[in-house]
Amino acid sequence: MTPPRILLLGADGQVGWELRRALLPLGDLLPCTRAQADLSDPDALRMLLEREQPDVLVNAAAYTAVDKAESEPEAAQRINAQAPSVLAEYAAAHGAWLVHYSTDYVFDGSKSTPYAETDAPNPLSAYGRSKLAGERAIATSGCRHLILRTSWVYAARGANFAKTMLRLAAEREQLRVIADQFGAPTSAELIADVTALLLHRLRTDAALAATASGVYHLTAQGSTSWHGYAQFVLERAQARGMPLRCAPEHVQAITTADYPLPAPRPANSRLDCTKLQTTFDLHLPPWPTQVQRLIDELPL
């Protein structure tokens, strides 16, 4: 069996960086950074696809500036909706698989239990609307696809909530963190490893590949609030001996209303991952074990 040509877009992002490692054993990997593949230019993207002729497209590139998107929704739409449409167009024409990452922000957060793939999306923000438009463009193209919705992504590399909390806790004696939004902190490492596993299964199981195309939720298991997440990060950092001015018990719980931002966030970002675990026969780990790994990897 000839190894597939795998085009990875967004190879310099948090998830993309981990995918460079995870996808390497699966075939001929072609990683493209933001500078090498401009997702805001559809014609340039089409030229790249026709030149490289990938068998698998993995799109880890996205417009992720959630608040900035409120003032420049067109830019978010170009990268999060129009670019995936171009990728899907190529995948449909060439019989390629497209893996695309989406977000909990396609939901409004009003549900009291975790969201399933069958729940109706209702994004609150320009960012969420752009991501939903990308999902729909892929689904209507007819291409073979995996749309993986995730949430609260972090990694040892790049900027994210956990690392911001550690930086601020080293500078301040008290922090104020939102306690009425709930989700599952999910590591880029987990997302990348699961992606590689799914692609391997699709390549080696024809019956599965014939029926698996669709939307799946992919997060670590369990849930917490941003406040609980911050406290856990500081507790584990403190136990490891990191120099902190703010102790975990000095993280003050506040409401969303206390910390207004341009883009509204869903209060409930919990995603039900039963479909993914059942379809691909895998087990997703609890979020604290993954965050502990992050703390262990960071320099003291």
Residue, then its C-alpha position, 0 to 999 in steps of 0.5 A: m500500500t503506497p503511503p498517502r501524501i498528507l498536506l498539513l495546514g497551520a503547521d506552526g500553530q499549537v495543534g499543527w505543531e503536535l500534528r507534525r509529530a503525530l502524522l509523520p509515521l502515516g505517510d509523506l507529510l507536507p507541513c505548511t506554515r501560515a507563511q507557506a499557505d495563505l488561507s485568505d487567498p483562495d486562488a493560491l490555496r487551489m494552486l497549492l493543492e493542485r501542485e501537491q496533489p495530497d491524498v489527505l488534507v489536515n486543516a489545523a489553520a484558522y482565524t482564532a482571534v475571537d474578540k478581534a473577529e467581532s470587528e473584522p468578520e470578513a477576515a474570519q469568514r475568509i479563513n474559517a469558511q471560504a478556505p475550508s470550502v476550497l479544501a472540500e472542493y479539492a477533496a471531493a474532486h480527488g477522493a481525498w479525506l479532509v480533517h478539519y477542526s472546529t469549536d464549541y463556539v458553534f453552540d450558544g451554551s444554553k444547554s444544561t448538559p454536554y452538547a452532542e453532534t446532533d444538537a442544533p448550532n447557534p453561535l453567539s459570535a462572529y468567530g463562531r459563525s465563521k467556524l459553523a460556515g466552514e463546517r457547513a461548506i465541508a458537509t455540503s461538498g460531498c467530500r469524505h471528511l472528519i470535522l472534529r469539534t474541540s474546546w479550551v485548547y492548550a499546549a506547552r508551545g504557544a500562548n494559551f490560558a494555562k500559561t497566561m495564568l502561570r505568568l500572571a500568578a508569578e507577577r500578582e498576588q491575586l487573580r480574578v477568573i470567570a467561574d460561570q463558564f464550563g468546559a474541558p481543557t484539551s491538549a493539542e497533543l491529545i488532539a494530534d494523537v487522536t487525529a493520527l489514530l483516526l486516519h490510521r483506522l480509516r486507511t486500514d478499515a474499509a468498512l469504517a471508512a465507508t461510513a465514518s465521514g461526519v462531525y465528531h466531538l473531541t475533548a478531554q473527559g470531565s469538565t471544570s470552570w475557568h476558575g477551577y482550571a486556573q486553581f488546578v494549574l496553580e496547585r500543580a505548579q506550586a507542588r512542582g516548585m514553580p515560583l508563584r506570588c499568587a497561591p491557588e486559594h487567592v484566585q477570586a471567582i467572578t462572573t462573565a458579567d464582571y469581565p465583559l469582552p467584545a465576543p460573547r462566550p458560551a456558558n456551557s462548552r461541554l461536548d459529549c464525545t460518545k460518538l467518537q469513542t464508540t465509532f473509533d473504539l477509543h478512550l479519551p483521558p480525563w482533563p487533569t491528567q493532560v494538564q498535569r503533563l503540561i505543568d511537568e513539561l514547562p521549565l521551572 
